[in-house]
């Protein structure tokens, strides 16, 4: 026996879906509600004791105040939406510029491989990526091959210059290189060109390298 949505035999009663109705919010009164109340009050007032004129004026004034407040709230909501859209377009205008996350630190776990990305603004003739400890000492280096400008990923297995394994902790990444015209250049992890902008559930994300990063994590755009 087939049972419909309300628990009855559908072969007898047919399919039935409980009707849904739009339920109005009764927790607050609108301008129209106040106007209806005022007109109803005037309609059913005692002719021998009519509503005091001053009281009617007071109620009318309250109605006007309510309407003005509603209009102000709507205007503020429209303004907020407009400002939000303006901010979104401002972020889009940043595409192609460089975003700095304010840090070139990587967290490394002993015995594991740590991956990171470095942006080279110029074509690379040759270069070296340096891993520094917390005191600013270079503890490991990685060669950079000839390549065009762009963002490149590096994998550090934690091996230090003396052949031992790096302890777990924070390390810092910089790079020195020579560009195609022979000029000495430096760069570091943490600064990347903004490739695109994505809006996701009210959050603004910018694509830096291979990752999307929340806009609030960006410290500087130039």
C-alpha positions in Angstrom: 0.0 0.0 0.0 1.4 3.3 -1.0 1.3 6.0 1.6 1.2 9.7 0.7 2.8 12.6 2.6 0.1 12.7 5.3 -0.1 9.0 6.0 -3.2 8.0 4.0 -3.6 5.3 1.4 -2.9 7.0 -1.9 -4.9 4.5 -3.9 -8.0 5.8 -2.1 -7.2 9.4 -1.4 -4.6 10.1 -4.0 -1.3 11.9 -3.6 -1.5 14.8 -1.2 1.0 17.4 -0.2 0.4 19.5 2.8 -0.2 23.0 1.5 2.3 25.7 2.5 1.3 29.3 3.0 3.5 32.4 3.3 3.5 33.3 6.9 3.7 37.0 7.6 5.9 38.2 10.4 3.5 39.4 13.2 6.2 40.4 15.6 6.3 44.0 14.2 4.0 46.5 12.7 4.6 48.3 9.4 3.4 51.8 8.3 0.3 50.2 6.6 -0.5 48.4 9.9 -0.4 51.7 11.8 -2.5 53.4 9.2 -5.1 50.7 9.3 -5.3 50.9 13.1 -5.7 54.6 13.0 -8.5 54.5 10.4 -10.2 51.6 12.3 -10.0 53.7 15.4 -11.6 56.7 13.7 -14.3 54.5 12.0 -15.5 53.0 15.3 -15.1 55.9 17.6 -18.1 57.0 19.6 -19.7 59.9 17.7 -20.7 61.5 21.0 -17.2 61.4 22.2 -14.9 61.7 19.2 -11.2 61.1 19.4 -9.3 64.2 20.6 -7.8 66.1 17.7 -4.5 66.4 19.5 -4.4 62.6 20.0 -5.0 62.1 16.3 -2.2 64.5 15.4 0.1 62.7 17.8 -0.6 59.3 16.2 -0.2 60.8 12.8 3.2 62.3 13.8 4.3 58.9 15.2 3.3 57.3 11.8 5.3 59.9 9.9 8.3 59.3 12.3 8.0 55.5 11.7 8.0 56.0 7.9 11.0 58.3 8.0 12.9 55.7 10.1 12.0 53.0 7.6 13.2 55.2 4.8 16.4 56.0 6.6 17.1 52.3 7.3 16.5 51.4 3.6 18.8 54.2 2.5 21.5 53.0 4.9 21.1 49.4 3.6 21.4 50.6 0.0 24.5 52.6 0.9 26.1 49.6 2.6 25.4 47.5 -0.4 26.8 50.2 -2.7 30.0 50.5 -0.6 30.4 46.7 -0.6 30.2 46.6 -4.4 32.6 49.5 -4.6 35.1 47.7 -2.4 34.7 44.5 -4.6 35.6 46.5 -7.7 38.5 48.1 -5.9 39.9 44.7 -5.2 39.4 43.6 -8.8 41.5 46.7 -9.8 44.4 45.2 -7.8 44.8 42.3 -10.2 48.3 42.4 -11.7 49.8 44.2 -8.7 52.0 42.6 -6.1 50.5 41.5 -2.7 52.8 41.2 0.3 51.7 38.8 3.1 54.2 40.5 5.5 56.1 37.3 6.3 58.6 34.9 4.6 58.4 32.3 7.4 57.8 28.6 6.8 57.0 26.0 9.5 59.2 22.9 9.1 58.7 19.5 10.9 61.9 17.5 11.4 62.2 14.6 9.0 59.6 16.0 6.5 59.7 17.9 3.3 58.4 21.5 3.3 57.1 23.1 0.1 56.9 26.8 -0.5 56.7 29.2 -3.5 58.9 32.2 -4.4 58.1 34.9 -7.0 60.8 36.1 -9.3 59.8 39.4 -10.9 62.6 39.2 -13.5 63.8 36.4 -15.8 66.4 34.3 -14.0 69.9 33.6 -15.4 71.0 31.8 -12.3 70.2 32.1 -8.6 70.0 30.6 -5.1 67.2 30.2 -2.6 68.4 30.6 1.0 66.9 29.1 4.1 67.6 31.1 7.2 67.2 30.3 10.9 65.6 32.6 13.5 68.9 34.5 13.9 69.2 35.3 10.2 71.9 32.8 9.5 71.8 30.9 6.1 71.5 27.3 7.1 70.7 25.7 3.7 70.7 26.7 0.0 68.9 25.5 -3.1 70.0 26.3 -6.7 67.6 28.1 -9.1 67.9 27.2 -12.7 67.6 29.6 -15.7 64.0 30.4 -16.1 61.5 33.2 -17.0 59.9 35.5 -14.5 57.2 33.9 -12.4 56.2 32.0 -9.3 58.1 28.7 -8.7 57.6 26.0 -6.1 60.5 24.6 -4.1 60.7 21.5 -1.9 63.1 21.5 1.1 63.8 18.2 2.7 65.2 19.8 5.8 68.8 19.0 5.0 71.2 21.7 6.4 74.4 22.9 4.8 76.4 20.6 7.2 74.4 17.6 6.2 72.3 17.2 9.3 68.5 17.5 9.5 66.9 20.7 10.5 65.0 20.7 13.8 61.3 21.5 13.8 60.5 25.2 13.9 60.2 28.4 11.9 62.6 29.2 9.1 62.8 32.0 6.6 63.1 32.0 2.8 64.9 34.6 0.6 66.5 34.3 -2.8 69.4 35.9 -4.7 69.6 35.8 -8.4 71.0 37.4 -11.6 68.5 38.5 -14.2 68.9 38.1 -18.0 70.8 41.4 -18.3 73.3 40.5 -15.5 71.8 42.6 -12.7 71.9 41.2 -9.2 68.4 40.9 -7.7 66.9 39.7 -4.5 63.4 38.5 -3.6 61.7 36.5 -0.9 58.8 34.2 -0.1 55.5 36.0 0.8 55.2 38.5 -2.0 53.3 37.5 -5.2 51.4 39.0 -8.1 47.6 39.0 -7.7 46.4 36.8 -10.5 42.6 36.8 -9.8 40.0 37.7 -7.2 37.2 35.4 -5.9 34.2 36.3 -3.8 33.1 33.4 -1.6 30.3 33.6 1.0 31.0 37.2 1.8 34.7 36.8 1.9 37.2 38.2 -0.7 40.0 35.9 -1.7 43.0 36.8 -3.9 45.0 34.2 -5.9 48.7 34.4 -4.9 50.8 31.8 -6.6 48.8 28.5 -6.5 46.7 29.5 -3.5 43.7 31.7 -2.7 44.4 33.9 0.3 41.8 35.9 2.3 42.2 39.6 1.5 42.6 40.5 5.2 45.9 38.5 5.3 47.4 40.8 2.7 49.6 43.5 4.5 50.4 45.6 1.4 49.6 45.9 -2.3 52.0 47.7 -4.6 
